[in-house]
Structures are given as C-alpha cells and as structure tokens.
C-alpha cells in the first residue's frame, strides 16, 4: 500500500502538513475555520449594528444627552425630542403583558411537562407553539376588529365600575390603548414563555420528584416544593425571553396601542412604544436631528433587548445543562 495512504490511515501527519504545527486533518481544519468564521460573523454583525446606530444617533446624543430619556416633548417642527413617553409605553405595556401571560404560561408548562398524558402533551404542545408562527400583523388585525370592541364595550366599563378608584382604570373606554397593547403582547409572548419553561421543567432530574413522592408528598407538593424551586432560574430566563420579545414587538402593538406620545396612568389611554414610533415616523423624518432622535430610540431598544436576551440565555443554560433531566417528549 502507498506509504502516504498508510500515514493517513494511522492518523500521523504527512510531511506536507508539518507547517500546521499539530496533528490535524486538513479537511477538519478547513471546516472548523469556516464555521468559526460564520460564528464570528454574527458577533461582528451585532457590533457593526451597534456602531452604526451610535454614529447615526450622534447628533441627538450630543444635543440632548441624558435629558433625552427624561423629557416628554416630541416636536419635530422645533427639533425638540424626548424619548420618555416611548420608554414609558414600552416598559408598561411589556410589564402588563408579563402580568397577564406569566401565570397562564406557567400553568401550561406545568401541565404539559408534569401532568398531561403523552398523547395529549404532544398535541397541546404543538398548538401552543403554533401561536408563535402567527404573523404579528394578524394579531394586530384581530386586535382591531375583535379585541378592541370587546374591551370598549365590556371589559373597560366593568373595570371602571369595580376598580375605578384606582388611577389605572379611569377615563373613557376607547378599546384602543395601553390595555389592548398589553393583551396583544401577552398572547404573543405566551408560547415563548411556556415552551422554554416546559423544557426547563423537563430538565429537572427525576430523582428529585421520586424523592419527594417517596417522602409522602402529593404530586402537587412535589412540583411546588421540589421541581419549581430547582427550575426557578430557568423559568426566570424564560420570562426574560418573553419580556425581550414584548419589548421589540412592533406591528401588532402599533395597530392597537393608539400611538399618542403622552404619559398617562390609565390603562385605557392611548400610548406609544419605542418600536412603534420608529415604524411610524422613520420614513417621514426629514431633518437630521429628527432622524438622529429616532435612531437613538432604536439604539436604546437594541441595547435593552440584547442585555435581556443574554441574561435569559444564561439563566436557562444554568438549568438546561443538567444531564440527568427528563428526556421524554
């Protein structure tokens, strides 16, 4: 047999590959380098986006400074811009969505991971995950024609009659406003939180469940006192992932939140989000300061969502890396 072939078969370096400085197959080296290049490309792309948005918003950063985040004036005619109404609308609508979606999502995740029969678990899991595949504009249209009239005629009058002593439930019933935006976001982030939470619960070692049951705990006590505390960090990661999705959502919220740059304590009042103002006004912006202010809002949204997603991935990884969890479907 050819000596060169013998060298390759026994795993030794051929003479022409000594310049590599280590025992490595040239094909493996090329493949590793190519995939590393692609992985680095994603990081470079994120960095390039941040640099470009920083450069594009430099005029607004120099002119308004930190005051951009604490002022409410948004006047393109006089080139006076403050991003506080958009930050407020984004934060409040996202937190409202979490308040609504988290209990439902955790209930779905616990049922699918711990209680549902295998056949039902698969079907219901598919239906829940299917919600994430619906385009956001469809949610927006449903919100305009179904959700908003229902809120205006039924929900908001009932909330005002029973909880009207609170500032959150005062004002005229319009259907379009912060409450509608929060409900739409809650529906949209539900599959994200429930799917990730389900996988986190399945990663909990079976020995913990069996130990709790052996000590006399009921099924619910084993879940509440053993499974949920063990999976707490992963569930928090799922919630933060849902929050990141809510912060960046654009079309559905734009169609139902009212798009008024004002700060109001009432959930019935129209509001505005950072993503919505960019989508609505960027193509109409003509002045340099106007464009820079909108880009600064985009930069702020980019940084916030990036940090939230990094934190969420770390929390989920902390639980999901456990090799002794469940492997069932």
C-alpha positions in Angstrom: 0.0 0.0 0.0 1.1 3.5 -0.6 3.2 5.0 2.2 1.2 8.2 2.1 -2.0 6.3 2.5 -0.6 4.4 5.4 0.3 7.7 7.1 -3.2 9.0 6.7 -4.8 5.7 7.9 -2.7 5.5 11.1 -3.5 9.2 11.9 0.0 10.6 11.6 0.9 13.9 9.9 2.0 13.7 6.3 5.2 15.6 5.5 3.3 18.3 3.6 1.2 19.1 6.6 4.0 19.8 9.1 3.5 23.6 8.7 0.2 23.2 10.6 2.2 22.6 13.8 -0.2 19.9 15.1 -1.8 16.7 14.3 -4.9 17.7 12.4 -6.8 16.6 9.3 -6.7 19.4 6.7 -10.4 18.9 5.9 -11.3 19.3 9.6 -9.2 22.4 9.8 -11.0 24.0 6.8 -14.4 23.0 8.2 -13.5 24.3 11.7 -12.2 27.6 10.3 -15.2 28.1 8.1 -17.7 27.5 10.9 -15.7 29.7 13.2 -15.8 32.4 10.6 -19.6 32.2 10.4 -19.9 32.3 14.2 -17.7 35.3 14.4 -19.7 36.9 11.6 -22.8 37.0 13.9 -20.8 38.8 16.6 -19.3 41.2 14.1 -22.7 41.9 12.7 -24.1 42.8 16.2 -21.1 45.0 16.8 -21.5 46.7 13.4 -25.2 47.4 14.1 -24.3 49.0 17.4 -21.6 51.1 15.9 -23.7 52.3 13.0 -26.6 53.2 15.2 -24.4 55.1 17.6 -22.9 57.0 14.7 -26.3 57.8 13.2 -27.6 59.0 16.6 -24.5 61.0 17.5 -26.3 64.3 16.7 -29.1 63.6 19.1 -26.7 62.2 21.7 -24.7 65.4 21.7 -27.7 67.8 21.6 -29.9 66.2 24.2 -27.6 64.0 26.2 -29.2 62.0 29.1 -32.1 64.5 29.0 -33.4 62.6 26.1 -34.6 59.9 28.4 -36.3 62.1 31.0 -38.1 64.7 28.8 -41.6 64.2 27.2 -41.5 66.8 24.4 -41.7 65.3 20.9 -41.9 68.2 18.5 -40.3 67.6 15.0 -41.2 71.2 13.9 -39.0 72.8 16.5 -36.4 69.9 16.6 -37.2 69.2 20.3 -37.2 65.5 21.1 -37.6 63.5 24.3 -38.0 59.7 24.5 -39.6 59.3 27.9 -43.2 58.7 26.6 -41.9 55.9 24.3 -39.8 54.3 27.1 -42.8 54.5 29.4 -45.2 53.0 26.9 -42.7 50.2 26.1 -42.0 49.3 29.7 -45.6 49.5 30.9 -47.1 47.5 28.0 -44.4 44.8 28.4 -44.9 44.5 32.2 -48.6 44.4 31.7 -48.2 41.6 29.2 -46.0 39.7 31.7 -48.5 40.1 34.5 -51.1 38.5 32.2 -49.0 35.9 30.4 -46.7 34.5 33.1 -49.4 32.7 35.2 -51.0 31.3 32.1 -47.7 30.3 30.6 -46.5 28.6 33.7 -49.8 26.7 34.1 -49.5 25.4 30.5 -45.8 24.5 31.0 -46.5 22.6 34.3 -49.4 20.7 32.8 -47.5 19.7 29.6 -44.3 18.8 31.5 -45.7 17.1 34.6 -49.4 16.2 34.4 -50.6 15.7 30.8 -50.8 12.2 29.2 -48.2 11.7 26.5 -50.7 11.8 23.6 -52.4 15.0 24.8 -49.0 16.5 25.7 -47.8 16.3 22.1 -50.9 17.8 20.5 -51.3 20.6 23.0 -47.6 21.5 22.8 -47.9 21.8 19.0 -50.9 24.1 19.3 -49.2 26.3 21.9 -46.1 26.6 19.8 -48.2 27.3 16.7 -49.2 30.6 18.3 -45.6 31.8 17.7 -45.9 31.2 14.0 -48.8 33.6 13.5 -47.6 36.8 11.9 -47.8 39.8 14.2 -49.9 41.8 11.7 -52.6 39.1 12.0 -52.6 39.7 15.8 -53.0 43.4 15.1 -56.0 42.9 12.8 -57.6 40.6 15.3 -56.9 43.2 17.9 -58.6 46.0 15.9 -61.7 44.1 14.9 -62.3 41.7 17.9 -60.3 42.7 20.9 -60.7 46.5 20.8 -64.6 46.4 20.5 -64.7 43.8 23.3 -62.6 45.9 25.6 -64.5 49.1 24.8 -68.0 47.6 25.3 -67.5 45.0 28.0 -64.1 44.9 29.8 -63.2 48.5 30.3 -66.7 49.6 31.6 -66.6 46.7 34.1 -63.1 47.5 35.2 -64.1 51.2 35.7 -67.2 50.3 37.6 -65.4 47.9 40.0 -61.8 49.3 40.2 -62.4 52.9 39.1 -61.0 54.2 42.5 -57.6 53.2 41.1 -55.9 55.6 38.6 -55.1 52.7 36.3 -58.8 52.2 35.4 -60.1 55.7 34.9 -61.0 57.6 31.8 -63.2 56.9 28.8 -63.5 53.5 27.3 -61.8 53.6 23.9 -60.8 50.0 23.3 -57.5 51.2 21.7 -54.9 51.9 24.3 -52.4 50.5 26.7 -54.6 47.7 27.9 -55.2 46.4 24.3 -51.4 46.6 23.7 -50.7 44.6 26.8 -53.2 41.9 26.0 -51.9 41.5 22.4 -48.3 41.2 23.8 -49.4 38.7 26.4 -50.9 36.4 23.7 -47.7 36.8 21.6 -45.2 36.0 24.3 -47.3 33.1 25.8 -45.8 30.4 23.5 -42.2 31.7 24.2 -42.5 31.5 28.0 -44.5 28.3 28.1 -42.2 26.4 25.6 -39.0 27.4 27.3 -40.4 26.8 30.8 -41.6 23.3 29.7 -38.1 22.4 28.5 -36.7 23.7 31.8 -39.1 21.6 33.8 -38.3 18.5 31.8 -34.6 19.1 32.6 -35.3 18.7 36.4 -33.8 15.3 37.5 -36.4 12.6 38.1 -34.6 11.7 41.3 -35.9 14.9 42.9 -39.5 14.1 42.0 -39.2 10.5 43.2 -37.5 11.5 46.4 -40.4 14.0 47.2 -43.0 11.4 46.4 -41.2 8.7 48.5 -41.3 11.1 51.5 -45.1 11.3 51.2 -45.6 14.4 49.2 -48.5 14.7 46.8 -48.0 15.3 43.1 -48.7 19.0 43.5 -46.4 19.3 46.6 -43.6 17.6 44.7 -44.0 20.1 41.9 -44.4 23.1 44.1 -41.7 22.3 46.7 -39.1 20.4 44.6 -39.5 20.9 40.8 -40.3 24.6 40.7 -37.6 25.7 43.1 -35.0 23.7 41.2 -36.1 25.2 37.9 -36.5 28.8 39.2 -33.6 30.3 37.4 -34.6 28.7 34.1 -38.2 29.9 34.4 -36.9 33.4 35.1 -34.9 33.1 31.9 -38.0 32.1 30.0 -39.8 35.1 31.4 -37.0 37.4 30.4 -37.0 36.0 26.9 -40.7 36.8 26.8 -40.0 40.3 28.0 -37.4 40.7 25.3 -40.0 39.6 22.7 -42.5 42.1 24.1 -40.1 45.0 24.1 -39.3 44.6 20.5 -42.7 43.8 19.1 -43.8 46.4 16.5 -46.8 45.9 14.2 -49.4 44.3 16.5 -48.8 46.8 19.2 -48.7 49.7 16.7 -52.2 48.8 15.5 -53.9 48.7 18.9 -52.0 51.0 21.4 -53.2 54.3 20.0 -49.8 55.9 19.1 -50.0 59.0 21.2 -46.7 60.3 22.8 -48.2 61.0 26.2 -47.7 59.6 29.7 -50.9 58.5 31.5 -51.5 56.3 34.5 -54.7 54.9 33.0 -54.5 51.7 31.0 -57.5 52.9 28.9 -55.5 55.8 27.5 -53.5 55.6 24.2 -49.8 55.3 24.4 -46.7 54.8 22.2 -43.7 52.4 22.2 -40.2 52.7 21.0 -40.6 50.2 18.2 -43.9 51.8 17.1 -42.6 55.3 16.8 -39.7 54.1 14.7 -42.0 52.2 12.4 -44.5 55.1 12.1 -42.2 58.1 11.7 -38.8 57.0 10.3 -39.9 57.2 6.7 -41.4 60.6 7.3 -38.4 62.1 9.1 -36.6 64.7 7.1 -34.4 66.7 9.5 -31.1 65.4 10.6 -32.0 65.8 14.3 -35.3 64.1 13.8 -33.5 61.1 12.2 -30.9 61.0 14.9 -33.5 61.1 17.6 -35.4 58.1 16.1 -32.1 56.2 15.7 -31.2 56.9 19.3 -34.5 55.3 20.3 -33.6 52.3 18.2 -30.2 52.1 19.8 -31.7 52.1 23.3 -34.1 49.4 22.3 -31.3 47.4 20.8 -29.1 47.6 23.9 -32.0 46.7 26.3 -33.2 43.7 24.3 -29.7 42.4 23.8 -28.9 42.6 27.5 -32.2 40.9 28.4 -31.6 38.1 26.0 -28.1 37.5 27.2 -29.4 37.3 30.8 -32.2 35.0 29.8 -29.9 32.6 27.9 -27.6 32.4 30.9 -30.4 31.6 33.3 -31.9 28.9 31.0 -28.5 27.4 30.4 -27.9 27.1 34.1 -30.8 24.6 34.4 -30.8 23.1 30.9 -27.1 22.0 31.1 -28.2 19.4 33.8 -27.7 16.0 32.1 -29.9 14.0 34.4 -33.2 15.6 33.5 -36.1 14.0 31.7 -35.7 13.1 28.1 -39.3 12.3 27.4 -41.3 14.0 24.6 
